Amino acid sequence: MSEALTMLLAGLAGGALGAIFFGGLWWTVRKGLTSKQPAFWFLGSLLLRMGIVLAGFYFVANLGLGRLMVCLLGFVLARLVVTQATRTAGEPLPSQEARHAP
């Protein structure tokens, strides 16, 4: 398999891992807010999401450091995509400066 193809697959794997992690986090927050046992949802989701992501990164790390970095880049880009996809239409963008009381 060519080097460019393996790098592309590593980036796609990182994107998939990021979508699973951050999409799962979004789903957990929505489910946990309405649950009678939110700790169960948050802890269970954390363990499941971390297990999946760590196993994925471990697998990609065996392919080499360069592929691991591309996978991490895909993971971070997936965070941006999931954040944009799950934002509500009327929600303003967060401000760059912190708001403090006078």
Rosetta blueprint (number, residue, H / E / L):
1 M L
2 S L
3 E H
4 A H
5 L H
6 T H
7 M H
8 L H
9 L H
10 A H
11 G H
12 L H
13 A H
14 G H
15 G H
16 A H
17 L H
18 G H
19 A H
20 I H
21 F H
22 F H
23 G H
24 G H
25 L H
26 W H
27 W H
28 T H
29 V H
30 R H
31 K H
32 G H
33 L H
34 T H
35 S L
36 K L
37 Q L
38 P H
39 A H
40 F H
41 W H
42 F H
43 L H
44 G H
45 S H
46 L H
47 L H
48 L H
49 R H
50 M H
51 G H
52 I H
53 V H
54 L H
55 A H
56 G H
57 F H
58 Y H
59 F H
60 V H
61 A H
62 N L
63 L L
64 G L
65 L H
66 G H
67 R H
68 L H
69 M H
70 V H
71 C H
72 L H
73 L H
74 G H
75 F H
76 V H
77 L H
78 A H
79 R H
80 L H
81 V H
82 V H
83 T H
84 Q H
85 A H
86 T H
87 R L
88 T L
89 A L
90 G L
91 E L
92 P L
93 L L
94 P L
95 S L
96 Q L
97 E L
98 A L
99 R L
100 H L
101 A L
102 P L
